[in-house]
Amino acid sequence: MARKRGIASIRERGVIGDQRVCVVMPAYNAEKTLRQTYAEIDRDLVDDVVLVDDASKDGTVAVAEELGIHYVVHPKNRGYGGNQKTCYATALSRGADIVVMLHPDYQYSPKLLPAMAGMVASGHFDAVLGSRILGVGALKGGMPLWKYVANRFLTASENLLLGYKLAEYHTGYRAFSRKLLETLPLEENSDDFVFDNEMLAQAVWFGFDIGEISCPARYFDEASSINFRRSVKYGFGVLGCALEYRLAKWKLASPKIFSATGRKLPQASAEARLAASN
């Protein structure tokens, strides 16, 4: 496990709503796109940037160090959900009030960071999603038709079972309040891709308000994307999570992910968290 404090410092006070905004980037083999992604982050408005490398096999960490980004390295791959857990724990330990997850593969536009953080800072929302479905961005941006159809089917199923209404549950561009991250039992969630959906189901369960903003989609060779087999596994995981939610509402099940006493993110540093889990 390695950790590096980059040249970018943490402000005493935040610029957006007087709240500190931290951008977290869950990274795996992002060497080719990290520079471009980071270049579009407005550091006049973003107070801190953290990258968590999930045992990449390329030069992701070297690029992060070159750019002066604070980073944490997993000694072995822990999965997309496991990466996010370290991202959020690190951001909280560094004093973040608002945390925005941005993939370093340049699939999502960093230029929307201030808008998303501002929606959380307004107090109207505790979570904000950058939706590729709102507007005409998804197919126009290169989303494969089969992924678009699957996205619409899964989202409709989740809206029905969760009793909520979102345009999309499957975006990787998300902003959260500190209160939400400290409340949800995120350590009960999967370390795989379904973590994203479990987190949103938890947000609905615990009464947090979720907003959305239209975000253009970018699909290209260097952008990360799970294959068809993993997508099928993810889809079944999404449906399983939504069904668990409905059964819990009917008091026919008691999943730990919806328990107020479930394991939450530790307030210690990410390094202490990693040491405890290895």
Contacts in CASP RR format, 6 or more apart in sequence:
PFRMAT RR
TARGET T0000
AUTHOR 0000-0000-0000
METHOD contacts of the structure
MODEL  1
MARKRGIASIRERGVIGDQRVCVVMPAYNAEKTLRQTYAEIDRDLVDDVV
LVDDASKDGTVAVAEELGIHYVVHPKNRGYGGNQKTCYATALSRGADIVV
MLHPDYQYSPKLLPAMAGMVASGHFDAVLGSRILGVGALKGGMPLWKYVA
NRFLTASENLLLGYKLAEYHTGYRAFSRKLLETLPLEENSDDFVFDNEML
AQAVWFGFDIGEISCPARYFDEASSINFRRSVKYGFGVLGCALEYRLAKW
KLASPKIFSATGRKLPQASAEARLAASN
1 72 0 8 1.000
1 73 0 8 1.000
1 74 0 8 1.000
1 75 0 8 1.000
1 271 0 8 1.000
1 274 0 8 1.000
1 275 0 8 1.000
1 278 0 8 1.000
2 61 0 8 1.000
2 71 0 8 1.000
2 72 0 8 1.000
2 73 0 8 1.000
3 70 0 8 1.000
3 71 0 8 1.000
3 72 0 8 1.000
3 73 0 8 1.000
3 270 0 8 1.000
3 271 0 8 1.000
4 64 0 8 1.000
4 65 0 8 1.000
4 68 0 8 1.000
4 70 0 8 1.000
4 71 0 8 1.000
5 70 0 8 1.000
6 65 0 8 1.000
6 68 0 8 1.000
6 69 0 8 1.000
6 70 0 8 1.000
6 71 0 8 1.000
7 68 0 8 1.000
8 43 0 8 1.000
8 48 0 8 1.000
8 49 0 8 1.000
8 68 0 8 1.000
8 69 0 8 1.000
8 70 0 8 1.000
10 20 0 8 1.000
10 47 0 8 1.000
10 48 0 8 1.000
10 94 0 8 1.000
10 95 0 8 1.000
11 20 0 8 1.000
11 47 0 8 1.000
11 48 0 8 1.000
13 20 0 8 1.000
14 20 0 8 1.000
14 21 0 8 1.000
14 47 0 8 1.000
14 97 0 8 1.000
15 21 0 8 1.000
15 44 0 8 1.000
15 45 0 8 1.000
15 47 0 8 1.000
16 45 0 8 1.000
16 98 0 8 1.000
16 114 0 8 1.000
16 117 0 8 1.000
16 118 0 8 1.000
16 121 0 8 1.000
17 118 0 8 1.000
17 121 0 8 1.000
19 97 0 8 1.000
19 98 0 8 1.000
19 117 0 8 1.000
19 121 0 8 1.000
20 47 0 8 1.000
20 48 0 8 1.000
20 95 0 8 1.000
20 96 0 8 1.000
20 97 0 8 1.000
20 98 0 8 1.000
21 45 0 8 1.000
21 46 0 8 1.000
21 47 0 8 1.000
21 48 0 8 1.000
21 96 0 8 1.000
21 97 0 8 1.000
21 98 0 8 1.000
21 99 0 8 1.000
21 100 0 8 1.000
21 113 0 8 1.000
21 117 0 8 1.000
21 121 0 8 1.000
22 46 0 8 1.000
22 47 0 8 1.000
22 48 0 8 1.000
22 49 0 8 1.000
22 50 0 8 1.000
22 91 0 8 1.000
22 94 0 8 1.000
22 95 0 8 1.000
22 96 0 8 1.000
22 98 0 8 1.000
22 99 0 8 1.000
22 100 0 8 1.000
23 41 0 8 1.000
23 46 0 8 1.000
23 48 0 8 1.000
23 49 0 8 1.000
23 50 0 8 1.000
23 99 0 8 1.000
23 100 0 8 1.000
23 101 0 8 1.000
23 102 0 8 1.000
23 110 0 8 1.000
23 113 0 8 1.000
24 49 0 8 1.000
24 50 0 8 1.000
24 51 0 8 1.000
24 52 0 8 1.000
24 84 0 8 1.000
24 87 0 8 1.000
24 88 0 8 1.000
24 90 0 8 1.000
24 91 0 8 1.000
24 99 0 8 1.000
24 100 0 8 1.000
24 101 0 8 1.000
24 102 0 8 1.000
25 34 0 8 1.000
25 37 0 8 1.000
25 49 0 8 1.000
25 50 0 8 1.000
25 51 0 8 1.000
25 52 0 8 1.000
25 69 0 8 1.000
25 87 0 8 1.000
25 101 0 8 1.000
25 102 0 8 1.000
25 103 0 8 1.000
25 104 0 8 1.000
26 52 0 8 1.000
26 54 0 8 1.000
26 80 0 8 1.000
26 81 0 8 1.000
26 83 0 8 1.000
26 84 0 8 1.000
26 87 0 8 1.000
26 101 0 8 1.000
26 103 0 8 1.000
26 104 0 8 1.000
27 34 0 8 1.000
27 51 0 8 1.000
27 52 0 8 1.000
27 53 0 8 1.000
27 54 0 8 1.000
27 56 0 8 1.000
27 60 0 8 1.000
27 64 0 8 1.000
27 83 0 8 1.000
27 104 0 8 1.000
28 53 0 8 1.000
28 54 0 8 1.000
28 55 0 8 1.000
28 56 0 8 1.000
28 60 0 8 1.000
28 77 0 8 1.000
28 80 0 8 1.000
28 83 0 8 1.000
28 224 0 8 1.000
29 56 0 8 1.000
29 57 0 8 1.000
29 58 0 8 1.000
29 60 0 8 1.000
29 224 0 8 1.000
30 37 0 8 1.000
30 56 0 8 1.000
30 58 0 8 1.000
30 60 0 8 1.000
30 63 0 8 1.000
30 104 0 8 1.000
30 105 0 8 1.000
30 224 0 8 1.000
31 56 0 8 1.000
31 58 0 8 1.000
31 59 0 8 1.000
31 60 0 8 1.000
31 62 0 8 1.000
31 63 0 8 1.000
32 58 0 8 1.000
32 222 0 8 1.000
33 104 0 8 1.000
33 105 0 8 1.000
33 106 0 8 1.000
33 222 0 8 1.000
33 223 0 8 1.000
34 51 0 8 1.000
34 60 0 8 1.000
34 63 0 8 1.000
34 64 0 8 1.000
34 67 0 8 1.000
34 104 0 8 1.000
35 63 0 8 1.000
35 67 0 8 1.000
36 106 0 8 1.000
37 102 0 8 1.000
37 103 0 8 1.000
37 104 0 8 1.000
37 105 0 8 1.000
37 106 0 8 1.000
37 110 0 8 1.000
38 49 0 8 1.000
38 67 0 8 1.000
38 69 0 8 1.000
38 104 0 8 1.000
38 110 0 8 1.000
40 109 0 8 1.000
40 110 0 8 1.000
40 111 0 8 1.000
41 49 0 8 1.000
41 102 0 8 1.000
41 110 0 8 1.000
41 113 0 8 1.000
42 110 0 8 1.000
42 111 0 8 1.000
42 113 0 8 1.000
42 114 0 8 1.000
43 49 0 8 1.000
45 113 0 8 1.000
45 114 0 8 1.000
45 117 0 8 1.000
46 113 0 8 1.000
46 117 0 8 1.000
47 96 0 8 1.000
48 70 0 8 1.000
48 91 0 8 1.000
48 94 0 8 1.000
48 95 0 8 1.000
48 96 0 8 1.000
49 69 0 8 1.000
49 70 0 8 1.000
50 69 0 8 1.000
50 70 0 8 1.000
50 71 0 8 1.000
50 72 0 8 1.000
50 87 0 8 1.000
50 90 0 8 1.000
50 91 0 8 1.000
50 94 0 8 1.000
51 60 0 8 1.000
51 64 0 8 1.000
51 69 0 8 1.000
51 70 0 8 1.000
51 71 0 8 1.000
51 72 0 8 1.000
51 104 0 8 1.000
52 71 0 8 1.000
52 72 0 8 1.000
52 73 0 8 1.000
52 74 0 8 1.000
52 83 0 8 1.000
52 86 0 8 1.000
52 87 0 8 1.000
52 90 0 8 1.000
52 270 0 8 1.000
53 60 0 8 1.000
53 61 0 8 1.000
53 64 0 8 1.000
53 71 0 8 1.000
53 72 0 8 1.000
53 73 0 8 1.000
53 74 0 8 1.000
54 74 0 8 1.000
54 77 0 8 1.000
54 78 0 8 1.000
54 79 0 8 1.000
54 80 0 8 1.000
54 82 0 8 1.000
54 83 0 8 1.000
55 73 0 8 1.000
55 74 0 8 1.000
55 75 0 8 1.000
55 76 0 8 1.000
55 77 0 8 1.000
55 78 0 8 1.000
60 104 0 8 1.000
61 71 0 8 1.000
61 73 0 8 1.000
64 71 0 8 1.000
65 71 0 8 1.000
70 90 0 8 1.000
70 94 0 8 1.000
72 86 0 8 1.000
72 90 0 8 1.000
72 270 0 8 1.000
72 271 0 8 1.000
72 274 0 8 1.000
74 83 0 8 1.000
74 86 0 8 1.000
74 274 0 8 1.000
75 274 0 8 1.000
75 278 0 8 1.000
78 86 0 8 1.000
78 191 0 8 1.000
79 191 0 8 1.000
79 192 0 8 1.000
80 191 0 8 1.000
80 192 0 8 1.000
80 193 0 8 1.000
80 195 0 8 1.000
80 196 0 8 1.000
81 189 0 8 1.000
81 190 0 8 1.000
81 191 0 8 1.000
81 192 0 8 1.000
81 193 0 8 1.000
81 195 0 8 1.000
81 196 0 8 1.000
82 191 0 8 1.000
82 195 0 8 1.000
84 101 0 8 1.000
84 195 0 8 1.000
84 196 0 8 1.000
84 199 0 8 1.000
85 186 0 8 1.000
85 187 0 8 1.000
85 189 0 8 1.000
85 191 0 8 1.000
85 195 0 8 1.000
85 265 0 8 1.000
85 273 0 8 1.000
86 270 0 8 1.000
86 273 0 8 1.000
86 274 0 8 1.000
87 99 0 8 1.000
87 101 0 8 1.000
88 99 0 8 1.000
88 176 0 8 1.000
88 181 0 8 1.000
88 186 0 8 1.000
88 265 0 8 1.000
89 265 0 8 1.000
89 266 0 8 1.000
89 268 0 8 1.000
89 269 0 8 1.000
89 270 0 8 1.000
89 273 0 8 1.000
90 269 0 8 1.000
90 270 0 8 1.000
91 99 0 8 1.000
91 181 0 8 1.000
92 99 0 8 1.000
92 178 0 8 1.000
92 181 0 8 1.000
92 182 0 8 1.000
92 265 0 8 1.000
92 267 0 8 1.000
93 267 0 8 1.000
93 268 0 8 1.000
93 269 0 8 1.000
93 270 0 8 1.000
95 178 0 8 1.000
96 178 0 8 1.000
97 121 0 8 1.000
97 177 0 8 1.000
97 178 0 8 1.000
98 117 0 8 1.000
98 118 0 8 1.000
98 120 0 8 1.000
98 121 0 8 1.000
98 175 0 8 1.000
98 176 0 8 1.000
98 177 0 8 1.000
98 178 0 8 1.000
99 175 0 8 1.000
99 176 0 8 1.000
99 178 0 8 1.000
99 181 0 8 1.000
100 113 0 8 1.000
100 116 0 8 1.000
100 117 0 8 1.000
100 174 0 8 1.000
100 175 0 8 1.000
100 176 0 8 1.000
101 172 0 8 1.000
101 173 0 8 1.000
101 174 0 8 1.000
101 175 0 8 1.000
101 176 0 8 1.000
102 108 0 8 1.000
102 110 0 8 1.000
102 113 0 8 1.000
102 173 0 8 1.000
103 172 0 8 1.000
103 173 0 8 1.000
103 224 0 8 1.000
105 222 0 8 1.000
105 223 0 8 1.000
105 224 0 8 1.000
106 218 0 8 1.000
106 222 0 8 1.000
106 223 0 8 1.000
107 217 0 8 1.000
107 218 0 8 1.000
107 219 0 8 1.000
107 223 0 8 1.000
107 224 0 8 1.000
108 130 0 8 1.000
108 171 0 8 1.000
108 172 0 8 1.000
108 173 0 8 1.000
108 215 0 8 1.000
108 218 0 8 1.000
109 215 0 8 1.000
109 216 0 8 1.000
109 218 0 8 1.000
112 130 0 8 1.000
112 173 0 8 1.000
112 213 0 8 1.000
112 215 0 8 1.000
115 213 0 8 1.000
116 128 0 8 1.000
116 130 0 8 1.000
116 173 0 8 1.000
116 175 0 8 1.000
116 213 0 8 1.000
117 175 0 8 1.000
119 125 0 8 1.000
119 128 0 8 1.000
119 175 0 8 1.000
119 211 0 8 1.000
119 213 0 8 1.000
120 126 0 8 1.000
120 127 0 8 1.000
120 128 0 8 1.000
120 175 0 8 1.000
120 176 0 8 1.000
120 177 0 8 1.000
123 177 0 8 1.000
124 209 0 8 1.000
124 211 0 8 1.000
125 177 0 8 1.000
125 209 0 8 1.000
125 210 0 8 1.000
125 211 0 8 1.000
126 176 0 8 1.000
126 177 0 8 1.000
126 179 0 8 1.000
126 180 0 8 1.000
126 203 0 8 1.000
126 208 0 8 1.000
126 209 0 8 1.000
126 210 0 8 1.000
127 174 0 8 1.000
127 175 0 8 1.000
127 176 0 8 1.000
127 177 0 8 1.000
127 180 0 8 1.000
127 200 0 8 1.000
127 203 0 8 1.000
127 208 0 8 1.000
127 209 0 8 1.000
127 210 0 8 1.000
127 211 0 8 1.000
128 174 0 8 1.000
128 175 0 8 1.000
128 210 0 8 1.000
128 211 0 8 1.000
128 212 0 8 1.000
128 213 0 8 1.000
129 166 0 8 1.000
129 168 0 8 1.000
129 171 0 8 1.000
129 173 0 8 1.000
129 174 0 8 1.000
129 210 0 8 1.000
129 211 0 8 1.000
129 212 0 8 1.000
129 213 0 8 1.000
130 168 0 8 1.000
130 171 0 8 1.000
130 172 0 8 1.000
130 173 0 8 1.000
130 174 0 8 1.000
130 212 0 8 1.000
130 213 0 8 1.000
130 214 0 8 1.000
130 215 0 8 1.000
131 166 0 8 1.000
131 167 0 8 1.000
131 168 0 8 1.000
131 171 0 8 1.000
131 212 0 8 1.000
131 213 0 8 1.000
131 214 0 8 1.000
131 215 0 8 1.000
132 138 0 8 1.000
132 143 0 8 1.000
132 168 0 8 1.000
132 171 0 8 1.000
132 215 0 8 1.000
132 216 0 8 1.000
132 217 0 8 1.000
133 151 0 8 1.000
133 152 0 8 1.000
133 155 0 8 1.000
133 167 0 8 1.000
133 168 0 8 1.000
134 167 0 8 1.000
134 168 0 8 1.000
134 212 0 8 1.000
134 213 0 8 1.000
134 214 0 8 1.000
134 215 0 8 1.000
135 214 0 8 1.000
137 214 0 8 1.000
137 215 0 8 1.000
137 216 0 8 1.000
137 217 0 8 1.000
138 148 0 8 1.000
138 151 0 8 1.000
138 217 0 8 1.000
139 145 0 8 1.000
139 148 0 8 1.000
140 216 0 8 1.000
140 217 0 8 1.000
141 216 0 8 1.000
141 217 0 8 1.000
141 218 0 8 1.000
141 219 0 8 1.000
142 217 0 8 1.000
142 218 0 8 1.000
142 219 0 8 1.000
143 151 0 8 1.000
143 217 0 8 1.000
143 219 0 8 1.000
144 219 0 8 1.000
146 228 0 8 1.000
147 231 0 8 1.000
150 231 0 8 1.000
150 235 0 8 1.000
151 168 0 8 1.000
151 170 0 8 1.000
154 169 0 8 1.000
154 170 0 8 1.000
154 235 0 8 1.000
154 238 0 8 1.000
154 239 0 8 1.000
155 166 0 8 1.000
155 167 0 8 1.000
155 168 0 8 1.000
155 169 0 8 1.000
155 170 0 8 1.000
157 238 0 8 1.000
157 239 0 8 1.000
157 242 0 8 1.000
158 164 0 8 1.000
158 166 0 8 1.000
158 169 0 8 1.000
158 197 0 8 1.000
158 201 0 8 1.000
158 238 0 8 1.000
158 242 0 8 1.000
159 165 0 8 1.000
159 166 0 8 1.000
161 242 0 8 1.000
161 243 0 8 1.000
161 245 0 8 1.000
161 246 0 8 1.000
162 201 0 8 1.000
162 204 0 8 1.000
162 242 0 8 1.000
162 245 0 8 1.000
162 246 0 8 1.000
163 204 0 8 1.000
164 204 0 8 1.000
164 210 0 8 1.000
166 200 0 8 1.000
166 210 0 8 1.000
166 212 0 8 1.000
167 212 0 8 1.000
168 212 0 8 1.000
169 196 0 8 1.000
169 197 0 8 1.000
169 200 0 8 1.000
169 238 0 8 1.000
170 196 0 8 1.000
170 197 0 8 1.000
170 238 0 8 1.000
171 215 0 8 1.000
172 196 0 8 1.000
173 215 0 8 1.000
174 196 0 8 1.000
177 208 0 8 1.000
180 203 0 8 1.000
180 208 0 8 1.000
181 265 0 8 1.000
182 264 0 8 1.000
182 265 0 8 1.000
182 267 0 8 1.000
183 206 0 8 1.000
183 208 0 8 1.000
183 264 0 8 1.000
184 199 0 8 1.000
184 202 0 8 1.000
184 203 0 8 1.000
184 206 0 8 1.000
184 264 0 8 1.000
185 202 0 8 1.000
185 256 0 8 1.000
185 257 0 8 1.000
185 258 0 8 1.000
185 259 0 8 1.000
185 260 0 8 1.000
185 261 0 8 1.000
185 262 0 8 1.000
185 263 0 8 1.000
185 264 0 8 1.000
186 199 0 8 1.000
186 202 0 8 1.000
186 263 0 8 1.000
186 264 0 8 1.000
186 265 0 8 1.000
187 262 0 8 1.000
187 263 0 8 1.000
187 264 0 8 1.000
187 265 0 8 1.000
188 256 0 8 1.000
188 257 0 8 1.000
188 259 0 8 1.000
188 262 0 8 1.000
188 263 0 8 1.000
189 195 0 8 1.000
189 198 0 8 1.000
189 199 0 8 1.000
189 202 0 8 1.000
189 257 0 8 1.000
190 198 0 8 1.000
192 233 0 8 1.000
192 234 0 8 1.000
193 226 0 8 1.000
193 230 0 8 1.000
193 234 0 8 1.000
194 234 0 8 1.000
194 235 0 8 1.000
194 237 0 8 1.000
194 238 0 8 1.000
194 241 0 8 1.000
197 237 0 8 1.000
197 238 0 8 1.000
197 241 0 8 1.000
197 242 0 8 1.000
198 241 0 8 1.000
198 257 0 8 1.000
200 210 0 8 1.000
201 241 0 8 1.000
201 242 0 8 1.000
201 244 0 8 1.000
201 245 0 8 1.000
201 257 0 8 1.000
201 258 0 8 1.000
202 257 0 8 1.000
202 258 0 8 1.000
203 210 0 8 1.000
204 210 0 8 1.000
204 245 0 8 1.000
205 245 0 8 1.000
205 248 0 8 1.000
205 258 0 8 1.000
206 260 0 8 1.000
219 225 0 8 1.000
226 234 0 8 1.000
241 257 0 8 1.000
244 253 0 8 1.000
244 255 0 8 1.000
244 257 0 8 1.000
244 258 0 8 1.000
245 255 0 8 1.000
245 258 0 8 1.000
247 253 0 8 1.000
247 255 0 8 1.000
248 254 0 8 1.000
248 255 0 8 1.000
248 258 0 8 1.000
256 262 0 8 1.000
256 263 0 8 1.000
266 272 0 8 1.000
266 273 0 8 1.000
266 276 0 8 1.000
END
